[in-house]
Amino acid sequence: MRHRVAPLLFLLTAACVAPAQGTPVTASEEVVVSEPAPAPAPTVVEEPRPEPAKPVDFTFIGELTQGGWMRGDLGPGRWTAQLGDQEIAVDDEGRFFAAFDRDSPAKIEFKATSGNLVYARETITVDPREWDIERVNVAKGTGGGGAAWWAKREPEWLAIRDARAKETGAEGWMQEFIWPVTGRISGRFGRQRIYRGEPGSYHSGIDIAPGNGAPFVAPAGGVVVLARTGFSLEGGIIILDHGAGLNSAFIHLSRLRVAEGDRVEQGQLLGNVGASGRATGPHLHWSLMWREKRLDPLLFLPPMP
């Protein structure tokens, strides 16, 4: 369920000045024959009061749950915003995107400032989720391979990391996402194994199995920041930057139809589903990230047609 909220907080500041003291009157040592003139009344100089911060009509929509997201509007201005300890990019119109990790805490603070004034402060309640956890009575494996394997894997890992960090100015994050392909959901976000009490890594996206070679499209507009084949784990991979720190990765591809640097529209053909890399069968693995936070693609989508 998508939430629509309109919280606001404004900061009032004021200043005042203590009245100046009158000059004391000293009596003469000689006999006084007349009353001294009264001291003039002190003059109070009023300094201009600083303008109070105006209320902000801060609104947002989103899925306020673990693995979910929020998209909001602060109105035009020069804003600095933050969700927890993560800075948020705000455009000139005051629009922004933020999201919640799979293991996000139940409460997280959103704050927006301009200059040295806090214009909006809201504690966001993040709904918890129950994850598919499988407990197995075997030791957790070390994963990976030897030195030769890592010599090949390290540059792949660095290429993925660097692509995820790129900022292209794309605006796909403002769109309502569409399904890249339809088919059986064979793997869900957040699924995890516990090996004799030691957690393994959780499933970072969703798996859609439409059949080998099925074409898939961009769920939202963006810029292709990585398009490679032959990666050790991912096989064929495309990473699409949607802007505002949000990006999609599609892996195990049999064919790529775009190149790095291409700007693509929502619904544009990206490639074909496959079983390349470390895959047990043909499927599209789609993962979404905002900054370092992993998100559930199903929370961005309407029901499958």
TORLUMKE-585725 format. One record per residue (C-alpha): y, z, x; residue in three letters; residue number from 0. Coordinates in steps of 0.2 Angstrom, whole numbers. Layout:
N
roti py:Y; pz:Z; px:X; resn:ALA; resi:NUM
...
END
This chain:
305
roti py:0; pz:0; px:0; resn:MET; resi:0
roti py:17; pz:-5; px:7; resn:ARG; resi:1
roti py:30; pz:8; px:7; resn:HIS; resi:2
roti py:48; pz:5; px:3; resn:ARG; resi:3
roti py:60; pz:19; px:8; resn:VAL; resi:4
roti py:79; pz:22; px:10; resn:ALA; resi:5
roti py:82; pz:38; px:20; resn:PRO; resi:6
roti py:99; pz:41; px:28; resn:LEU; resi:7
roti py:107; pz:54; px:39; resn:LEU; resi:8
roti py:125; pz:54; px:45; resn:PHE; resi:9
roti py:134; pz:65; px:57; resn:LEU; resi:10
roti py:151; pz:73; px:53; resn:LEU; resi:11
roti py:162; pz:78; px:67; resn:THR; resi:12
roti py:180; pz:86; px:67; resn:ALA; resi:13
roti py:192; pz:94; px:79; resn:ALA; resi:14
roti py:206; pz:106; px:77; resn:CYS; resi:15
roti py:219; pz:114; px:88; resn:VAL; resi:16
roti py:224; pz:132; px:88; resn:ALA; resi:17
roti py:243; pz:134; px:84; resn:PRO; resi:18
roti py:254; pz:136; px:99; resn:ALA; resi:19
roti py:261; pz:154; px:101; resn:GLN; resi:20
roti py:279; pz:158; px:99; resn:GLY; resi:21
roti py:290; pz:163; px:114; resn:THR; resi:22
roti py:292; pz:182; px:114; resn:PRO; resi:23
roti py:309; pz:190; px:112; resn:VAL; resi:24
roti py:314; pz:203; px:125; resn:THR; resi:25
roti py:326; pz:217; px:120; resn:ALA; resi:26
roti py:341; pz:220; px:131; resn:SER; resi:27
roti py:343; pz:236; px:140; resn:GLU; resi:28
roti py:360; pz:239; px:133; resn:GLU; resi:29
roti py:364; pz:246; px:116; resn:VAL; resi:30
roti py:360; pz:233; px:103; resn:VAL; resi:31
roti py:374; pz:232; px:90; resn:VAL; resi:32
roti py:367; pz:218; px:80; resn:SER; resi:33
roti py:349; pz:213; px:75; resn:GLU; resi:34
roti py:343; pz:199; px:86; resn:PRO; resi:35
roti py:340; pz:182; px:78; resn:ALA; resi:36
roti py:322; pz:180; px:72; resn:PRO; resi:37
roti py:311; pz:169; px:83; resn:ALA; resi:38
roti py:309; pz:152; px:77; resn:PRO; resi:39
roti py:293; pz:148; px:68; resn:ALA; resi:40
roti py:279; pz:141; px:79; resn:PRO; resi:41
roti py:277; pz:122; px:77; resn:THR; resi:42
roti py:259; pz:117; px:74; resn:VAL; resi:43
roti py:255; pz:99; px:81; resn:VAL; resi:44
roti py:241; pz:91; px:71; resn:GLU; resi:45
roti py:230; pz:80; px:82; resn:GLU; resi:46
roti py:221; pz:65; px:73; resn:PRO; resi:47
roti py:204; pz:70; px:67; resn:ARG; resi:48
roti py:189; pz:59; px:73; resn:PRO; resi:49
roti py:182; pz:47; px:60; resn:GLU; resi:50
roti py:165; pz:54; px:54; resn:PRO; resi:51
roti py:150; pz:43; px:56; resn:ALA; resi:52
roti py:148; pz:33; px:40; resn:LYS; resi:53
roti py:131; pz:34; px:31; resn:PRO; resi:54
roti py:118; pz:21; px:35; resn:VAL; resi:55
roti py:108; pz:12; px:21; resn:ASP; resi:56
roti py:93; pz:12; px:32; resn:PHE; resi:57
roti py:78; pz:4; px:23; resn:THR; resi:58
roti py:61; pz:-1; px:28; resn:PHE; resi:59
roti py:44; pz:-8; px:22; resn:ILE; resi:60
roti py:27; pz:-7; px:30; resn:GLY; resi:61
roti py:10; pz:1; px:31; resn:GLU; resi:62
roti py:13; pz:19; px:36; resn:LEU; resi:63
roti py:-4; pz:23; px:43; resn:THR; resi:64
roti py:-14; pz:23; px:59; resn:GLN; resi:65
roti py:-14; pz:5; px:66; resn:GLY; resi:66
roti py:0; pz:0; px:54; resn:GLY; resi:67
roti py:18; pz:-5; px:55; resn:TRP; resi:68
roti py:36; pz:-4; px:48; resn:MET; resi:69
roti py:49; pz:-17; px:47; resn:ARG; resi:70
roti py:67; pz:-12; px:43; resn:GLY; resi:71
roti py:85; pz:-15; px:42; resn:ASP; resi:72
roti py:100; pz:-4; px:49; resn:LEU; resi:73
roti py:114; pz:-17; px:45; resn:GLY; resi:74
roti py:125; pz:-26; px:57; resn:PRO; resi:75
roti py:130; pz:-16; px:72; resn:GLY; resi:76
roti py:126; pz:-12; px:90; resn:ARG; resi:77
roti py:111; pz:-1; px:88; resn:TRP; resi:78
roti py:99; pz:9; px:99; resn:THR; resi:79
roti py:83; pz:14; px:90; resn:ALA; resi:80
roti py:68; pz:24; px:94; resn:GLN; resi:81
roti py:51; pz:28; px:87; resn:LEU; resi:82
roti py:44; pz:44; px:95; resn:GLY; resi:83
roti py:46; pz:40; px:114; resn:ASP; resi:84
roti py:46; pz:21; px:111; resn:GLN; resi:85
roti py:62; pz:11; px:111; resn:GLU; resi:86
roti py:64; pz:-2; px:98; resn:ILE; resi:87
roti py:72; pz:-18; px:99; resn:ALA; resi:88
roti py:86; pz:-21; px:86; resn:VAL; resi:89
roti py:94; pz:-38; px:83; resn:ASP; resi:90
roti py:112; pz:-41; px:79; resn:ASP; resi:91
roti py:109; pz:-40; px:61; resn:GLU; resi:92
roti py:101; pz:-23; px:63; resn:GLY; resi:93
roti py:83; pz:-29; px:59; resn:ARG; resi:94
roti py:69; pz:-21; px:69; resn:PHE; resi:95
roti py:50; pz:-19; px:70; resn:PHE; resi:96
roti py:39; pz:-4; px:75; resn:ALA; resi:97
roti py:21; pz:1; px:73; resn:ALA; resi:98
roti py:9; pz:15; px:74; resn:PHE; resi:99
roti py:-6; pz:16; px:86; resn:ASP; resi:100
roti py:-24; pz:18; px:81; resn:ARG; resi:101
roti py:-23; pz:36; px:86; resn:ASP; resi:102
roti py:-5; pz:39; px:81; resn:SER; resi:103
roti py:0; pz:57; px:76; resn:PRO; resi:104
roti py:3; pz:62; px:58; resn:ALA; resi:105
roti py:22; pz:64; px:61; resn:LYS; resi:106
roti py:33; pz:54; px:71; resn:ILE; resi:107
roti py:52; pz:53; px:72; resn:GLU; resi:108
roti py:63; pz:38; px:70; resn:PHE; resi:109
roti py:81; pz:38; px:76; resn:LYS; resi:110
roti py:95; pz:26; px:77; resn:ALA; resi:111
roti py:111; pz:28; px:86; resn:THR; resi:112
roti py:127; pz:19; px:90; resn:SER; resi:113
roti py:138; pz:25; px:104; resn:GLY; resi:114
roti py:135; pz:43; px:105; resn:ASN; resi:115
roti py:132; pz:46; px:86; resn:LEU; resi:116
roti py:116; pz:48; px:77; resn:VAL; resi:117
roti py:117; pz:38; px:61; resn:TYR; resi:118
roti py:99; pz:39; px:55; resn:ALA; resi:119
roti py:85; pz:51; px:58; resn:ARG; resi:120
roti py:69; pz:51; px:49; resn:GLU; resi:121
roti py:52; pz:59; px:51; resn:THR; resi:122
roti py:39; pz:46; px:47; resn:ILE; resi:123
roti py:23; pz:53; px:40; resn:THR; resi:124
roti py:8; pz:42; px:46; resn:VAL; resi:125
roti py:-7; pz:43; px:35; resn:ASP; resi:126
roti py:-24; pz:46; px:45; resn:PRO; resi:127
roti py:-39; pz:35; px:43; resn:ARG; resi:128
roti py:-57; pz:37; px:44; resn:GLU; resi:129
roti py:-65; pz:26; px:58; resn:TRP; resi:130
roti py:-82; pz:19; px:59; resn:ASP; resi:131
roti py:-89; pz:30; px:73; resn:ILE; resi:132
roti py:-107; pz:28; px:79; resn:GLU; resi:133
roti py:-115; pz:42; px:90; resn:ARG; resi:134
roti py:-128; pz:37; px:102; resn:VAL; resi:135
roti py:-140; pz:48; px:113; resn:ASN; resi:136
roti py:-138; pz:37; px:129; resn:VAL; resi:137
roti py:-126; pz:39; px:143; resn:ALA; resi:138
roti py:-110; pz:28; px:144; resn:LYS; resi:139
roti py:-112; pz:13; px:155; resn:GLY; resi:140
roti py:-100; pz:10; px:169; resn:THR; resi:141
roti py:-96; pz:-7; px:163; resn:GLY; resi:142
roti py:-90; pz:-22; px:173; resn:GLY; resi:143
roti py:-99; pz:-28; px:189; resn:GLY; resi:144
roti py:-98; pz:-28; px:207; resn:GLY; resi:145
roti py:-84; pz:-33; px:220; resn:ALA; resi:146
roti py:-87; pz:-52; px:217; resn:ALA; resi:147
roti py:-86; pz:-50; px:198; resn:TRP; resi:148
roti py:-70; pz:-40; px:200; resn:TRP; resi:149
roti py:-62; pz:-52; px:212; resn:ALA; resi:150
roti py:-63; pz:-65; px:197; resn:LYS; resi:151
roti py:-59; pz:-52; px:184; resn:ARG; resi:152
roti py:-43; pz:-44; px:191; resn:GLU; resi:153
roti py:-32; pz:-60; px:190; resn:PRO; resi:154
roti py:-38; pz:-63; px:172; resn:GLU; resi:155
roti py:-33; pz:-45; px:167; resn:TRP; resi:156
roti py:-16; pz:-46; px:176; resn:LEU; resi:157
roti py:-13; pz:-63; px:167; resn:ALA; resi:158
roti py:-17; pz:-55; px:150; resn:ILE; resi:159
roti py:-6; pz:-39; px:154; resn:ARG; resi:160
roti py:9; pz:-50; px:160; resn:ASP; resi:161
roti py:7; pz:-61; px:144; resn:ALA; resi:162
roti py:7; pz:-47; px:133; resn:ARG; resi:163
roti py:23; pz:-40; px:141; resn:ALA; resi:164
roti py:33; pz:-56; px:139; resn:LYS; resi:165
roti py:49; pz:-57; px:127; resn:GLU; resi:166
roti py:52; pz:-74; px:121; resn:THR; resi:167
roti py:65; pz:-71; px:107; resn:GLY; resi:168
roti py:52; pz:-77; px:94; resn:ALA; resi:169
roti py:55; pz:-72; px:76; resn:GLU; resi:170
roti py:38; pz:-73; px:68; resn:GLY; resi:171
roti py:38; pz:-54; px:67; resn:TRP; resi:172
roti py:49; pz:-56; px:52; resn:MET; resi:173
roti py:37; pz:-66; px:42; resn:GLN; resi:174
roti py:23; pz:-61; px:30; resn:GLU; resi:175
roti py:7; pz:-65; px:40; resn:PHE; resi:176
roti py:-6; pz:-77; px:34; resn:ILE; resi:177
roti py:-25; pz:-78; px:38; resn:TRP; resi:178
roti py:-28; pz:-88; px:54; resn:PRO; resi:179
roti py:-45; pz:-93; px:46; resn:VAL; resi:180
roti py:-56; pz:-87; px:32; resn:THR; resi:181
roti py:-74; pz:-81; px:33; resn:GLY; resi:182
roti py:-85; pz:-66; px:34; resn:ARG; resi:183
roti py:-77; pz:-51; px:43; resn:ILE; resi:184
roti py:-91; pz:-47; px:56; resn:SER; resi:185
roti py:-81; pz:-33; px:65; resn:GLY; resi:186
roti py:-67; pz:-21; px:60; resn:ARG; resi:187
roti py:-53; pz:-13; px:69; resn:PHE; resi:188
roti py:-56; pz:4; px:76; resn:GLY; resi:189
roti py:-75; pz:5; px:77; resn:ARG; resi:190
roti py:-81; pz:16; px:91; resn:GLN; resi:191
roti py:-96; pz:22; px:100; resn:ARG; resi:192
roti py:-98; pz:40; px:106; resn:ILE; resi:193
roti py:-111; pz:41; px:121; resn:TYR; resi:194
roti py:-117; pz:59; px:122; resn:ARG; resi:195
roti py:-100; pz:66; px:117; resn:GLY; resi:196
roti py:-91; pz:54; px:128; resn:GLU; resi:197
roti py:-80; pz:41; px:118; resn:PRO; resi:198
roti py:-82; pz:23; px:122; resn:GLY; resi:199
roti py:-68; pz:10; px:120; resn:SER; resi:200
roti py:-64; pz:6; px:101; resn:TYR; resi:201
roti py:-64; pz:-12; px:94; resn:HIS; resi:202
roti py:-47; pz:-18; px:97; resn:SER; resi:203
roti py:-46; pz:-31; px:83; resn:GLY; resi:204
roti py:-55; pz:-39; px:69; resn:ILE; resi:205
roti py:-69; pz:-52; px:70; resn:ASP; resi:206
roti py:-69; pz:-67; px:58; resn:ILE; resi:207
roti py:-85; pz:-78; px:57; resn:ALA; resi:208
roti py:-81; pz:-94; px:49; resn:PRO; resi:209
roti py:-94; pz:-105; px:59; resn:GLY; resi:210
roti py:-94; pz:-113; px:76; resn:ASN; resi:211
roti py:-79; pz:-125; px:79; resn:GLY; resi:212
roti py:-69; pz:-120; px:64; resn:ALA; resi:213
roti py:-50; pz:-123; px:66; resn:PRO; resi:214
roti py:-39; pz:-108; px:66; resn:PHE; resi:215
roti py:-20; pz:-107; px:64; resn:VAL; resi:216
roti py:-5; pz:-96; px:69; resn:ALA; resi:217
roti py:-4; pz:-81; px:57; resn:PRO; resi:218
roti py:15; pz:-81; px:60; resn:ALA; resi:219
roti py:27; pz:-91; px:71; resn:GLY; resi:220
roti py:29; pz:-88; px:89; resn:GLY; resi:221
roti py:28; pz:-94; px:107; resn:VAL; resi:222
roti py:12; pz:-97; px:117; resn:VAL; resi:223
roti py:13; pz:-85; px:132; resn:VAL; resi:224
roti py:-6; pz:-88; px:138; resn:LEU; resi:225
roti py:-18; pz:-102; px:135; resn:ALA; resi:226
roti py:-33; pz:-102; px:146; resn:ARG; resi:227
roti py:-52; pz:-106; px:147; resn:THR; resi:228
roti py:-66; pz:-98; px:157; resn:GLY; resi:229
roti py:-61; pz:-80; px:157; resn:PHE; resi:230
roti py:-75; pz:-68; px:161; resn:SER; resi:231
roti py:-75; pz:-58; px:145; resn:LEU; resi:232
roti py:-63; pz:-68; px:133; resn:GLU; resi:233
roti py:-69; pz:-86; px:137; resn:GLY; resi:234
roti py:-55; pz:-97; px:129; resn:GLY; resi:235
roti py:-40; pz:-86; px:125; resn:ILE; resi:236
roti py:-23; pz:-89; px:117; resn:ILE; resi:237
roti py:-9; pz:-76; px:116; resn:ILE; resi:238
roti py:5; pz:-79; px:104; resn:LEU; resi:239
roti py:21; pz:-69; px:106; resn:ASP; resi:240
roti py:29; pz:-66; px:88; resn:HIS; resi:241
roti py:45; pz:-57; px:96; resn:GLY; resi:242
roti py:51; pz:-39; px:95; resn:ALA; resi:243
roti py:36; pz:-33; px:106; resn:GLY; resi:244
roti py:23; pz:-40; px:93; resn:LEU; resi:245
roti py:9; pz:-52; px:99; resn:ASN; resi:246
roti py:-8; pz:-59; px:94; resn:SER; resi:247
roti py:-23; pz:-63; px:105; resn:ALA; resi:248
roti py:-37; pz:-75; px:100; resn:PHE; resi:249
roti py:-52; pz:-75; px:110; resn:ILE; resi:250
roti py:-70; pz:-83; px:112; resn:HIS; resi:251
roti py:-62; pz:-100; px:108; resn:LEU; resi:252
roti py:-72; pz:-116; px:110; resn:SER; resi:253
roti py:-56; pz:-127; px:111; resn:ARG; resi:254
roti py:-37; pz:-124; px:113; resn:LEU; resi:255
roti py:-25; pz:-135; px:104; resn:ARG; resi:256
roti py:-9; pz:-128; px:112; resn:VAL; resi:257
roti py:-2; pz:-125; px:129; resn:ALA; resi:258
roti py:8; pz:-111; px:137; resn:GLU; resi:259
roti py:26; pz:-112; px:132; resn:GLY; resi:260
roti py:23; pz:-121; px:116; resn:ASP; resi:261
roti py:34; pz:-114; px:101; resn:ARG; resi:262
roti py:23; pz:-115; px:86; resn:VAL; resi:263
roti py:26; pz:-113; px:67; resn:GLU; resi:264
roti py:16; pz:-102; px:55; resn:GLN; resi:265
roti py:1; pz:-111; px:49; resn:GLY; resi:266
roti py:1; pz:-123; px:64; resn:GLN; resi:267
roti py:-16; pz:-127; px:72; resn:LEU; resi:268
roti py:-20; pz:-116; px:88; resn:LEU; resi:269
roti py:-38; pz:-120; px:92; resn:GLY; resi:270
roti py:-56; pz:-119; px:87; resn:ASN; resi:271
roti py:-68; pz:-104; px:85; resn:VAL; resi:272
roti py:-82; pz:-102; px:97; resn:GLY; resi:273
roti py:-93; pz:-91; px:107; resn:ALA; resi:274
roti py:-86; pz:-92; px:124; resn:SER; resi:275
roti py:-85; pz:-77; px:136; resn:GLY; resi:276
roti py:-95; pz:-62; px:132; resn:ARG; resi:277
roti py:-99; pz:-65; px:114; resn:ALA; resi:278
roti py:-115; pz:-63; px:104; resn:THR; resi:279
roti py:-111; pz:-78; px:92; resn:GLY; resi:280
roti py:-97; pz:-89; px:86; resn:PRO; resi:281
roti py:-82; pz:-79; px:79; resn:HIS; resi:282
roti py:-63; pz:-77; px:81; resn:LEU; resi:283
roti py:-58; pz:-61; px:88; resn:HIS; resi:284
roti py:-40; pz:-57; px:83; resn:TRP; resi:285
roti py:-31; pz:-43; px:90; resn:SER; resi:286
roti py:-13; pz:-37; px:88; resn:LEU; resi:287
roti py:-2; pz:-27; px:99; resn:MET; resi:288
roti py:16; pz:-19; px:98; resn:TRP; resi:289
roti py:21; pz:-14; px:116; resn:ARG; resi:290
roti py:6; pz:-4; px:121; resn:GLU; resi:291
roti py:0; pz:0; px:104; resn:LYS; resi:292
roti py:-15; pz:-8; px:96; resn:ARG; resi:293
roti py:-14; pz:-13; px:78; resn:LEU; resi:294
roti py:-25; pz:-17; px:63; resn:ASP; resi:295
roti py:-23; pz:-36; px:58; resn:PRO; resi:296
roti py:-30; pz:-32; px:41; resn:LEU; resi:297
roti py:-14; pz:-22; px:37; resn:LEU; resi:298
roti py:-3; pz:-37; px:40; resn:PHE; resi:299
roti py:-13; pz:-48; px:28; resn:LEU; resi:300
roti py:-14; pz:-51; px:9; resn:PRO; resi:301
roti py:-32; pz:-52; px:2; resn:PRO; resi:302
roti py:-42; pz:-66; px:9; resn:MET; resi:303
roti py:-41; pz:-81; px:-2; resn:PRO; resi:304
END
